[in-house]
Amino acid sequence: MIEDQALAALSALANPTRLATFRLLVRHEPEGLSTGDLVEALHLTQSTLSTHLAVLAKAGLVTAEKRGRQQIQRAGIDTLRRLMTFLAKDCCQGRAELCEPLLAELSCC
């Protein structure tokens, strides 16, 4: 991931609604959620959610696939992985043992 991509992803997530949307989709991987289910869960209108999904999609954090008559939204796990790696790559001045608490917290989930 290059810096511009990281900035786009971080910018997209720097909104409470988009962050909540993305976190909800991450919890529902790999099956994803229909747009209607997202609208209900987040208590948003369809048009408001669509606007937020467009921002997340542009940053590569959400993808949509059509299943029958429904649009299924999925979290961009690969983008999340690349972003996390980008942020932690220079962690602790190359001393991996200093990142162990972070890795331990992630592995518990």
C-alpha positions as CSV (number, residue, x, y, z in Angstrom):
1,M,0.0,0.0,0.0
2,I,1.3,3.4,-0.9
3,E,0.7,6.5,1.2
4,D,-2.0,7.9,-1.0
5,Q,-4.0,4.7,-0.6
6,A,-3.5,4.7,3.1
7,L,-4.7,8.3,3.4
8,A,-7.8,7.5,1.3
9,A,-8.7,4.6,3.5
10,L,-8.1,6.5,6.7
11,S,-10.1,9.5,5.4
12,A,-13.0,7.2,4.5
13,L,-13.0,5.7,8.0
14,A,-12.7,9.1,9.7
15,N,-16.5,9.5,9.8
16,P,-18.6,7.8,12.5
17,T,-21.2,6.4,10.1
18,R,-18.6,5.0,7.7
19,L,-16.6,3.5,10.5
20,A,-19.7,1.9,12.0
21,T,-20.6,0.6,8.6
22,F,-17.2,-0.9,7.9
23,R,-16.9,-2.5,11.4
24,L,-20.4,-4.0,11.0
25,L,-19.3,-5.5,7.6
26,V,-16.1,-6.8,9.1
27,R,-18.1,-8.7,11.7
28,H,-20.2,-10.2,9.0
29,E,-17.4,-11.5,6.8
30,P,-17.3,-13.6,4.7
31,E,-21.0,-13.6,3.9
32,G,-21.5,-9.8,3.9
33,L,-24.8,-8.0,4.4
34,S,-27.5,-6.8,2.1
35,T,-27.8,-3.1,1.7
36,G,-31.3,-3.3,3.3
37,D,-29.9,-5.0,6.3
38,L,-27.3,-2.3,6.7
39,V,-29.9,0.4,6.4
40,E,-31.9,-1.3,9.2
41,A,-28.9,-2.0,11.5
42,L,-27.5,1.5,11.2
43,H,-30.9,3.3,11.2
44,L,-30.1,5.2,8.0
45,T,-32.0,6.1,4.9
46,Q,-31.0,4.2,1.7
47,S,-29.7,7.4,0.1
48,T,-27.5,8.3,3.1
49,L,-26.1,4.8,3.3
50,S,-25.4,4.8,-0.5
51,T,-23.4,8.0,-0.1
52,H,-21.3,6.5,2.6
53,L,-20.8,3.2,0.8
54,A,-19.6,5.1,-2.3
55,V,-16.8,6.7,-0.2
56,L,-15.9,3.4,1.3
57,A,-15.9,1.6,-2.1
58,K,-13.7,4.3,-3.6
59,A,-11.1,3.7,-0.9
60,G,-11.4,-0.1,-1.5
61,L,-12.9,-0.8,1.9
62,V,-16.2,-2.1,0.6
63,T,-17.2,-4.1,-2.4
64,A,-20.7,-5.0,-3.6
65,E,-22.0,-8.0,-5.4
66,K,-25.4,-8.7,-6.8
67,R,-27.2,-11.8,-5.5
68,G,-30.5,-12.1,-7.1
69,R,-32.3,-8.9,-6.4
70,Q,-30.1,-7.9,-3.5
71,Q,-26.8,-6.0,-3.4
72,I,-24.5,-7.7,-0.9
73,Q,-21.9,-5.4,0.7
74,R,-18.7,-6.9,1.9
75,A,-15.7,-5.5,3.8
76,G,-12.5,-5.1,1.8
77,I,-10.5,-7.3,4.1
78,D,-7.5,-7.2,1.8
79,T,-7.4,-3.4,1.9
80,L,-7.8,-3.6,5.7
81,R,-4.8,-6.0,5.9
82,R,-2.7,-3.8,3.6
83,L,-3.6,-0.7,5.7
84,M,-2.7,-2.4,9.0
85,T,0.6,-3.6,7.5
86,F,1.3,-0.1,6.2
87,L,0.7,1.4,9.6
88,A,2.7,-1.1,11.6
89,K,5.5,-1.7,9.1
90,D,8.0,0.6,10.9
91,C,6.6,-0.3,14.3
92,C,8.9,-0.1,17.2
93,Q,12.0,0.7,15.1
94,G,12.1,-2.9,13.7
95,R,12.0,-4.5,17.1
96,A,9.2,-7.0,16.6
97,E,9.0,-8.0,20.3
98,L,7.6,-4.5,21.1
99,C,4.6,-5.2,18.8
100,E,3.8,-8.5,20.6
101,P,1.1,-6.9,22.8
102,L,-0.7,-5.6,19.6
103,L,-0.5,-9.0,17.9
104,A,-1.7,-10.8,21.1
105,E,-4.7,-8.5,21.2
106,L,-5.5,-9.1,17.6
107,S,-5.2,-12.8,17.9
108,C,-7.8,-13.0,20.7
109,C,-10.6,-11.8,18.4
